[in-house]
Amino acid sequence: MRNPNFLVLDEPTNDLDIITLNVLEEYLRNFKGCVIVVSHDRYFMDKVVDHLLVFNGQGDIRDFPGNYSDYRDWKEAKAQKEKEAAKPQEEKTARVRLNEKRKMSFKEKREFELLEKEIADLEAEKTQIEELLCSGTLSVDELTEKSKRLSEVNNLIDEKTMRWLELSEIEG
């Protein structure tokens, strides 16, 4: 207790006055060990952390080097980039909708049928992974692997569902 090398702090700033808060910030900045801080105090986090673990839900945990302000700046830049990337996709979708009289080609019909099967398989895999994650029997490495795979499966389901919707609009 006199010389710790690992600290876990849960909302340490909730009931501190300014002077005590400054002492805590100074202590943590000079601390030589590992500190895990759970806090909603953004200003405090910016002063004392140099690494974030961001919990996005559904078992998705992202590792971010930097403080909270760095993370927010990165997240806003990423959202802007995604918004710009989505504009050409919207134009392409609009062009497909204008041509509603078009019939599905053999290749598109085949793709449509395969997409239904692939989506069903991915949904089954997603359910299986979720059950494993909730079972409590997985090791840390397995949990990490399954969490990453769950994220990949969700992305694949979204992509394939969007393509399936595009093809179903052609089918009419």
C-alpha positions in Angstrom: 0.0 0.0 0.0 2.9 2.4 0.6 4.5 2.0 -2.9 1.9 0.9 -5.4 2.8 0.2 -9.1 -0.8 -0.2 -10.3 -3.9 2.0 -9.5 -7.5 1.7 -10.5 -9.6 4.8 -10.1 -13.3 5.0 -10.6 -14.6 8.5 -11.0 -11.8 10.0 -8.8 -12.9 13.6 -9.4 -16.5 13.4 -8.3 -16.1 14.7 -4.7 -12.8 16.6 -4.9 -12.2 20.3 -4.4 -9.9 22.2 -6.8 -6.8 22.0 -4.6 -7.2 18.3 -4.0 -7.9 17.7 -7.7 -4.7 19.5 -8.6 -2.7 17.4 -6.2 -4.2 14.2 -7.6 -3.5 15.3 -11.2 0.2 16.1 -10.3 0.6 12.8 -8.5 -0.8 10.8 -11.5 1.3 12.7 -14.0 4.4 11.7 -12.0 3.3 8.2 -11.1 5.7 5.5 -12.4 3.3 2.6 -12.6 0.1 1.8 -14.5 -3.1 3.7 -13.8 -6.6 2.8 -15.1 -9.0 5.7 -14.8 -12.8 5.5 -15.4 -14.1 9.0 -15.6 -16.6 11.4 -17.3 -14.4 14.4 -16.5 -12.9 15.2 -19.9 -10.6 18.0 -18.6 -9.1 15.6 -16.0 -8.7 12.8 -18.6 -6.9 15.2 -21.0 -4.4 16.1 -18.2 -3.6 12.6 -16.9 -4.1 10.0 -19.7 -2.0 9.1 -22.7 -3.9 6.1 -23.9 -7.7 5.2 -24.1 -9.7 2.0 -24.3 -13.0 3.0 -26.0 -15.9 0.7 -25.3 -18.4 0.9 -28.3 -20.8 -1.8 -27.2 -21.4 -5.3 -28.6 -18.0 -6.4 -27.4 -16.2 -3.8 -29.5 -13.3 -2.3 -27.6 -10.9 0.1 -29.5 -7.4 1.0 -28.4 -6.6 4.7 -29.0 -3.2 6.3 -28.3 -3.8 9.8 -27.0 -6.1 11.7 -24.7 -9.8 12.3 -24.9 -9.5 15.5 -27.0 -7.2 13.7 -29.5 -9.9 11.0 -29.7 -12.7 13.4 -30.3 -10.7 15.2 -33.1 -9.9 11.8 -34.7 -13.6 10.7 -34.5 -14.8 14.0 -36.1 -12.3 13.7 -38.9 -13.3 10.1 -39.5 -17.0 11.0 -39.6 -16.3 13.8 -42.1 -14.2 11.4 -44.3 -17.0 8.8 -44.2 -19.6 11.4 -45.1 -17.6 12.5 -48.1 -17.1 8.9 -49.1 -20.8 8.2 -48.9 -21.8 11.0 -51.4 -20.6 9.1 -54.5 -22.4 5.9 -53.3 -25.6 7.9 -52.9 -25.3 9.2 -56.5 -24.7 5.6 -57.8 -27.8 4.3 -55.9 -29.9 7.2 -57.3 -28.8 6.3 -60.9 -29.9 2.6 -60.3 -33.3 3.7 -59.0 -33.9 5.9 -62.1 -33.6 2.8 -64.3 -36.4 0.8 -62.7 -37.5 -0.9 -65.9 -34.2 -2.8 -66.1 -34.4 -6.6 -65.7 -32.0 -8.5 -63.6 -29.2 -10.3 -65.5 -28.5 -14.0 -64.9 -25.4 -13.0 -63.0 -27.4 -10.6 -60.8 -30.0 -13.3 -60.1 -27.3 -15.8 -59.1 -25.7 -13.1 -56.8 -29.2 -12.4 -55.3 -29.7 -16.0 -54.4 -26.2 -16.4 -53.0 -26.6 -13.3 -50.9 -29.6 -14.7 -49.2 -27.7 -17.8 -48.2 -24.6 -15.9 -47.2 -26.6 -13.5 -45.0 -28.3 -16.4 -43.3 -25.0 -18.1 -42.7 -23.5 -14.9 -41.3 -26.5 -14.4 -39.0 -26.1 -17.9 -37.7 -22.4 -17.3 -37.1 -23.2 -14.0 -35.3 -25.7 -15.8 -33.0 -23.1 -18.5 -32.3 -20.4 -15.9 -31.4 -22.8 -13.9 -29.2 -23.7 -17.1 -27.3 -20.0 -17.9 -26.8 -19.3 -14.4 -25.6 -22.1 -14.6 -23.1 -21.1 -18.1 -21.9 -18.3 -16.9 -19.7 -16.1 -19.9 -20.7 -13.7 -18.1 -23.0 -10.2 -17.1 -22.2 -9.1 -13.5 -22.7 -7.4 -14.3 -26.1 -10.6 -16.1 -27.3 -12.8 -13.2 -26.1 -10.6 -10.7 -28.0 -10.7 -12.9 -31.1 -14.4 -13.5 -31.0 -15.1 -9.8 -30.4 -13.1 -8.9 -33.5 -14.8 -11.5 -35.5 -18.2 -10.3 -34.3 -17.4 -6.8 -35.6 -16.3 -8.3 -38.9 -19.4 -10.4 -39.2 -21.7 -7.4 -38.4 -19.9 -5.4 -41.1 -20.3 -8.2 -43.7 -24.0 -8.6 -42.8 -24.5 -4.8 -43.4 -22.6 -4.9 -46.7 -24.4 -7.9 -48.0 -27.8 -6.7 -46.9 -27.2 -3.4 -48.7 -26.3 -5.2 -51.9 -29.3 -7.6 -51.5 -31.6 -4.5 -51.1 -30.1 -3.0 -54.3 -30.7 -6.2 -56.2 -34.2 -6.6 -54.8 -35.1 -3.1 -56.1 -34.1 -4.2 -59.6 -36.2 -7.3 -59.2 -39.2 -5.1 -58.4 
